[in-house]
Amino acid sequence: MEDITRQNGDYWEAMAAHRRGVTVEYLQSGGEVVSPEELAVIGPVDGRRFLHVAASVGDAALSLALQGARAVAVDIAPSHVETGRAKAAELGIDVEFQVGDMTALRADLTGFDTIYISWGGLCWVPDLRAWVADMATRLTPGGRLVIAEHHPVWEVLSVTGPDQLTLSASYFEQEWIGPRDLAKEPQVVKELGLEWRPHKAFVWNLGDVISAFLEAGLVVVALRESQVPQMYAGFTHAGHLPATYVAAAERPSGH
């Protein structure tokens, strides 16, 4: 586990200097970072304690803090955290940024109304059940763990030509074996052609996610799948395939 974390941390830090997220001006103008679909699942924001893990430069935490949340953002890449802190200072808001591994968070990171992991984050969790169980202990009674993620069907399918789909990974084998579809790598990798670095990612299907919620004693409150045809660019029937999902589960009151 430590080797995987170290390797993946090096991978993200190599890209972090090139990843700035949205502009401060965009945030100041109320630009959308957390979608209405996600906000509907997250619930009330103002005055609530919010933890964003695998936060990158923390744009979601910054956006919610501007809406009144008391936010903490944790990311494994120090340069991401530096960028987020600079944005918070420019915005004049108090968001706590920490460098950390989301699978080994500090013990004092607890008592949150919402714990949130967003697009492209869950695939870096090596042990989903252990991670969800840990997040559950960090929620307040009635608090929610919210996962907004690429759909695992999209993760394992690749458009390889006009109206051609190829299976690039298994929906049921958690660990990716072999090279990953370049279209699914972070945007800066595709744009800048950055040097490939070793890293290890995982496929967590919806059965894995819901089972992890239930085994952690959480109550499932939402599972919404969505179409995003542009994520299957070149495939005419993309509207018939799931591309993203938002799932949430609550810690029961009194637990």
Secondary structure, DSSP 8 states (H G I E B T S, - for coil): -HHHHHHHHHHHHHHHTT---S-HHHHHTT--SS-HHHHHHH---TT-EEEEES-TT-HHHHHHHHTT-EEEEEES-HHHHHHHHHHHHHHT---EEEE--TTS--TT---EEEEEE-TT-GGG-S-HHHHHHHHHHTEEEEEEEEEEEE-HHHHHEEEEETTEEEE-S-SS-SB--S---GGGS-HHHHHH---------B---HHHHHHHHHHTT-EEEEEEEE--GGGGTT-TTGGGS--EEEEEEE--TT-
